[in-house]
């Protein structure tokens, strides 16, 4: 079995510095200064990949040292998993399902608050103009969570972010059933959103970094767990809320009237939240206790921890019961040597002559520089014209997508009511309607995974087509003249939205390199959620129930998202990610 080579301190010092401070007696001056040997040159050729395997017009010689090492990690995953059942090893399948559970929680929690809001309002005597604070604060928590965890995953690493998001949402989710105070519930809702908000940017990032290249379509399939989350939340609420709820005609006991709706008669919403919280806790236990998560090799590479990255490959191969990897630390050191000789670039870590005592002011400045330095990876989002173009077009696509469905969701029922179409339903009809609309969304995400791999279509043009279909469905709402027509268009719109969002969530981590992949995806999600928060208020300034203007605004935003995604600079199908 091949054992990964480990460099001694003397070897590292010699490889990284012009004037090594440690000079082992076994290495004479001639050998230390010798140029790359012919055998090394032949090995370097073996380490190269074809230019056809890279994005756009990139060539191998244009790659940075990190990118060359990242490509070798990709190639090793491809080689390790080539002979595995279904093209992946056990470790990769575990990652896929555990990250899929994160997607599951994203819409499961979003759905459940809408399902129990009516019972909370009745029991706690919440005014009509305040009950919406539950959804507003959950959205605010998800917005902050997407940004915080997106940045954190590139700083503290994938492992802790992967586990902490579920822990936070499970703890506050289980506590949510305890208070009988609406302000306390709003605070807990925000905290749950803070944990849930990081799931999609983190889980998409992690899944990509462990998948072999020919299985990256599974990134789109991750979104299959989202409509499943909606369906499960609806089924749980359907089984518990109607059976353990007050008569809707009863006032809250807080009014002092009798008979009234009190806690003991209205436990259905609490049972529902406890079930979702318990599911979240079970997912945390599966991630943290049952499964051994190894830090992403690409994150380790980005932090200069090459030996640890190689060690992770060996551990994954052992978990998968596969042969040991062919990639060793010597391969990385050879690339280091080539890079140093060709560009005269040395270690980023300066040699220190000794510790220097700092006064309080100097120490404070040093700590501030270290703190700011934690975010220096964000410069990568704007490090080149290509990086700027990718970041801007993706962020516009996210904002326009969230804007479109937020505007439509808030105003379509009001427009239809003006047309004489009553969208109000009984409790049972509401739950049946959720199942009818959201269950077909599962097929959309599965279709998206197939569309990603179709030659000459790929990610980009599949997204363009699905965004166009989504925009068209908003325009079709203007033609609705019956409740059946409303249900049919709603099904079409959600199906197209699910397809587009699944493709967009899969494409985003592919175009951002690992050093700032989580941050790029997290910022995109944050901007999208901010746009979704602003959109209904902006549309409300000129909303007229007798006009279809907001429908055209929603459809227009979907087409803006389509144009933005169509303007991205290259297709990622079959290309190496960094």
N, C-alpha and C positions, 0 to 999 in steps of 0.2 A: 504494500500500500504506500502510495506516495505521501511523504510527510512534508508539509509546508516549510520552506526554508525560513529561518529567522536570522536577521542580521544582528551581529553583536554591536554594542555601543561604538567600538572602534570602527567597524565597517560602515555604520551609519554616518559617523563623523567624517570619514574619508570620502564617502559618496556625496555628501551634501555641502562640504566646505572646501574652499581653495586651500586653506591653511588649517588642516586638522589639528586639534589640540591633543589628540591621542594618536600616537604613532606606534602601532604594534610592530615588534621587532621582526615578525615573520614576513612582513610585506616590505620588499625593498623599494627604493625610490623609482626605479625604472618601471616596475609593475604598477605602482600606484598611479603613474602618469601615462600609462599606455592607453592608446585610443581603442575604440571598439574593435574587437577581433572579428575575423571573418565568420566564425561560428555564431557570434552574437548578431552579426548582420543578417545571417540566414535565419536566425530565430526571430529577429525583428520583422522580417518579411512574413514569417508564419503568423505573427500576431496581427498583421494588418487585415482590414476588411475592405471589401470592394466599395468603391464610391457609389455604386448603384444601391447600396444598402443604407445610404445616408439621406437625410432630408434635403429636398430642393436641389441646389447646385453645390452643396457642400462636398468637399473632397477629404480624404483621410488626412492628408498633410495639413489641412486647415484646422484640424481638431486640436483642442487644448490637451494637456497631459491628463487632466481629469476625464475628459471625454473619451480619450483612447482607453483608459482603464475601465470606464463605464461600459464601453462596447464589449470589452473582454468579459465583464460580468454577464452581460446579455448572452454572449456566445456560450458561456459556461452553463447558464440555465437552459439554453436550447439543447446543448449536448447532454446534460444530465437528464432531461425529461423526454428526450427523443424516443426512448424505449419504454416509457411508462405507459400504463393503461390510460387511455383517453388523453394522452399527450402531456400529462402532468403527474407529478408525484403527490404523495399524501400531504406533505407540508403545504403545497400550493392549493390543494383542494380545501384544506382547513382554513387557510387565509381567505379564500374566496367566500366560503360560507360565513365565517365570522365577520368579515367586512360587510357581507350582504345583510347580516343582522343589524348592522349599523344603519344601513339604508332603510331597513324595515322600521326601525325606531323613529326615523325622521318623520315619516307621514303617519305612523301609528299614533304618536303623541299629538301631532297637529290635528288629526281627525278626532281624537277622543275629547278634546276640550270643547269642540263644537257640539258633540253629542250630549255632553252633560251640563252645558251652560244653562239650559232652561230649568233644570231641577235645582241648580245652585241659586239661580235668580229667585225662584219661588221660595225656597227655604230661608234664604238670608235677606229677603226683601231688598234686592238690588234694583235700583232704578234702571229703566230702559236705556238711558244715556250713559250708563256706567258698565253694564254687563259686557260690552265690547272690549273693556280693558283687559279681560283675560286673553283674548286673541292678540291684542296690541302688545301686551307685555311678553307673551310667548314669542311673537315675531321679533320684538326687541332683543330678547335673550338669544334667539337664534342668530340675529345679526351680529351681536357682540361676540357670540361663541364662534361663528364662522371666521371672524377676523382674528380673534385671540388664538384659537387652536390652529388656524392656518399658519400664523406666524410661529407659534410655539413648536409645531411639528418639525420645523426647519432649524430650531434652536436646541430644544431639549431632546429631540429625537422622536422617532415614530413609536417606540415601545410605550413610553409613558403616556403620550397623547392618546394612543390606541385604547388604553385601559381607563384613563381618568374620565374621558367623556361619558362612558357608560356608568362609571361609579357615581359621578355627580348626578346624572339624571335619575338613576335608580334610587339614591338616598332621598333626594327631594321629592321624587315621585311617590315614594311610600309615605313620606311625612304629609303629603298633600291632603290625605283623607282625614287628618286629625283636626285641623282648626274649624271653627264655625264662624270665622271672621273673614269678610271678603277681602280686606286689605292684605291679610296674611296669605290668602290664597293667591292673590296677584303677585306677591313677592315670590312665593314658591313656584309659580308659573314661569316667572322670569328665570329663576335658577335652573329649572328643568330645561328651558330653551337654551340656556348657556351651555349645558352639556350636550344636548341634542344637536345644536347648531354646528358643532365641529365634525359630525359624523361623515358627511359626504366628502368634503375636501380631504379629510384624513384617510378615510377608507379607500377612496379612489387612488390616492397617492400610494398607499401601502400595497394595494392589490397589484397595481402596475409594476411596482419594483420587485415583485417576486414572480411575475408571470413570464413564461417563455414567449418569444416574439409571435409565434404562430397561434397563441391562445389569447391575444390581447382583445379579441372580440368579447371575451367574458367581462370586460369592463362595462360594456353596455348591458350585459345580462345582469349585472349587479342591481340595476334599477328595477328588475322584476320584483325585488323584495319590497319596493315602495307600495305599489298597489296591493300587494299581499298584506302589508301593514294596515292599510285602510280597511280592507275586508275583515281582517281579524279584529281590529278595534270595533268595527260596526257590529260584528257578530257577538262580541263580548257584551257590548252596551245593549244590544237588542235582547239578550238573554237576561240581563240584570236590571237595567233602568226601569222598564215598564212594570216589572214584577215587584220592585221595591221602591216605589215612588208614591208621593202623595197624590190625592185627587187634585187635578189641575185647577179646580174651582176653589180650593182652600187657600186662605191668605197665610202669610208667614206668621209664625208665633211671635216674631219680633214686633208685630203690630199690636199685640195684646188681645187680639180677638180669639174667640173659641167657637167651634173647633178650628184648628189651625194646622199648618204643615211644619212639623218639627223634625229634629235630627233623627229620632228613632223610627219615624215613619218614612224617611226619605234616604235610606242607606244605599239605594241602587247606584247612585253616582260615585259614592265612596268605594263600593265593592269593585266597580269598573276600574277606577283609578288604581286601586290596590292590585288588581290583576295585571294591568299594564306595567306598574312599578315592579311587580314580582317577575314578569317576563324580562324587564330590563336588567334586574339583578341577576337573573339566571344567565343572561348573555354576558354580563361582566364576569361571573364565576367561570363560564366556559372560556372566556378570553384570558383571564388572569391566573386562575387556579388549575384548570384542567389542561389547557394548551400552553406550551412553552414558546413564547414569541421571541424570535431572535431579531436583533436590530437590523434594519435594512442595510445591505452591503453598500448601496449607493450613498446613503446618508453617511456611513462610516468613511467612504472614499472622500466625500465632500469635506469632511472634517480632518482629513489627512491620516486617518486610522486604517492604513492599508492592511496591516497584519490581522486586525480584527475582522475586516471584510472577508479576507481569505478564510479565516477561522469559521465564519458564519456559513460559508459555502460547504465546508467539510461537515458541519453539524447538520445542515439541511440534507446533504447526501446520506448521512447516517440515519436520519429520521425517515427518509424515503426508502431506505434499504437499497441504495444504489451504489455503484462504484465511486470511489473517491474522485473528486474533480481533478482535471488535468492542469488547471490554472494554479500557479504557485506564487509566492511572494517574490521569487526570483524574476518572474515575468514583469512584475511591476517595477522592480529595481532596475531592470534593463531599460524599461521605458524612462525611468528617472535619469539614468545615465545618458541615454540618447538626448533627452531634453536638455540636460545640463550642458552637454558638449556642444549642441547645436545653437543654443540661445544664451549660454553663459548665465543661466538663471540658477540660483542656489536656494538654500533653505530660507523660508520666511522667518525662521526663528533666529534672531541675532545671537552671537556669542556674548556672554556676560562675563565681565572680568571679576564680578563679585557683587554682592548685595549692596545697594546704596540706600542709606537711611533717608527717608522723606519726611518733610514736615507735614503738618495737618493740611495745609492748603494744597501742597503737591499731591498728597495722598488722595484728597477729594477729587482733584482733577484726573488723577490716574483711574480712580474708580468710575468716574463719569465716562472717560474714554472707553473703558472696558464695557460699560453698559451700552453705550452707543454702538460699539463694535459688534455687539450681538446681532445687530440689525443690518450689518454691512452687506449681507447676502441680497438685500432688496435691490441693490444697485444692478444686479443681474437682470432685473425686469426691464431695464432701460440701457443695457450695456452696448447695444448695437441697433442699427436701423431695423434689422429683422426682429430683435427682441421687443422693441417698442411697437412695431406693427402687430405682432402677435398679441401682446398685452392689451393694446387699445381695442383691437377688433373683437377680441374675446369678451372684454369687459362691456363693450357696447352691446354685444349679443345677449349677455346675461341680463343687463338692465332692461333692454327692450322686451325680452321674454317675460320677466317678472312683471313689468309694467302692463303688458297686454292682458295676462290672465287675472291680474289684480283689479284692473278697471272693469273687465267683463263680469267677474264674479260679484262685484259690488252693485252693479247697476242693471244687469240683464233682468232680474226678477221685477224691478220697478217698471222697466219699459214694457215688459209683457203684461204686467197688471193693468197698465194704462190701455193696452189693446184688448182688455177683457179676458186675458188668460190668467187664471188663478193658479199660482205655483205652490200655494200652501197645501199641505198634506197631513194626514193622520200620522201618528207615531210609527205605526207599522209600515205605512206607505213610504215614509221617509227612509227607514232602514232598507226596505226592498229597493228603493231608488238608488241608494248608495251602492248596493251590490250590483245592480244592473249597469250602472255607469262605470264603476271602478274595476270590476272583475275583467272586462275585456281589455283593460289597460295592460294586463299581464302579457297578452299576445303581442302588444305593440313593442314592448321592450325586448321580447324574444326575437321578433322580426328585425329589430334594430341590430341585434348581434349578427344576424345573417347579412344584412345590408352592408355592414362595415367591411365585409370581405369580398363583395362583388367587384370584379375588375372594372375599372373605369367609372365606378360609382363611389365606392369607399365611404369614408366618414363625411367628407365635406359635402358632397353632392346629395348624400342621403339626408344630411341636416337641412340643406337648402330645400329639398322637396318636402320634408316634414314640417318645416316652418311655414312654407307656402300653404300647405294644407290646413295648418292651424289658423293662419290668418284668414283664409277663405271661410272656415267654419264660423268665425266671428261675424263676417259679413252676412252669412246665411241666417243668422239669428234675426236679421231685419225682415226676413220673409216668413217667419213663424206665425202661424195663425191658430194653433191648437196646442194643447198640453202634450199630446203625443209627439207633435213636431218638435216641441221644446226638449223632450226627453231624447229624441233621436239626434238632434244637433248637439246636445250636451255630451252624448256618448261619443260622437265624432270628434268634438273639440278635445275632450279629455284623452281620447285615443291618440290624436295627433300630437297633443302636448306631451303625453308620456313618451312617444317615440322620439320627438325632438329633444326633450330634456335628457333622456337616456343617452342619446348619441352625443349631446353636448357635454354631459358629465364624463363620458368616456374619453372624448377627444381632448379635454382641457389638460389633464395630467400628462398626456403624451407630448404636448408641445412645450411644456415647461421642464427644464432640467432639474435634477434632484436637489441641488443646493437651494433653490427657491421654488420648488414645485408646490409644496404645501401653501406657501405664501401667495403664489400666483392664483391658485385655485380658491384659497380662502378669501382673498380680496375680491375675486370675481363673484363669489357667493354673497359676500357682504354688500357689494354694490347692487347686486340683483335684488336682495331683500330690502335695501333702502329704497330702491326705485319702486318696489311693490308696496312699500309703506306710503310713499308720497303720492303714487298714482291715483288712488281713489279720491284723495283730497283735491288734487289738481283737476281731475275730471269733474268734481262736484261744483267747481266754480262756474261752469257753463252747462251743467246737466239740465236737460229738458226731457221729461218722460214722454213727450209727444214726438221727440226727435230721435233718430238713430245715430246721432253724432258720436256718442261714446262707443258704440259698436264699431264705427269706422276708426275711432282712435285706437281701440284695442286691436283690430285687424291690421291697422297701419303699423302699430308697434311690432307686431309679429313679422311683418314684411321688412321692417328696419333690421330686426334681428337676423332675418334671412340674408339680407344684403351684407351685413357685417360678417357673418360666418362665411359667406361666399367669397369675401375679400381676404380671408386668411391666406398666407403666402404659399402653403404647400399641403399636400396630402401626407398623412402619417402611415398609411397602410404599408406593411412590409418593411418599414424603415426602423432603424435603431433609435431608441430613446436614450437620453443621457441622464 
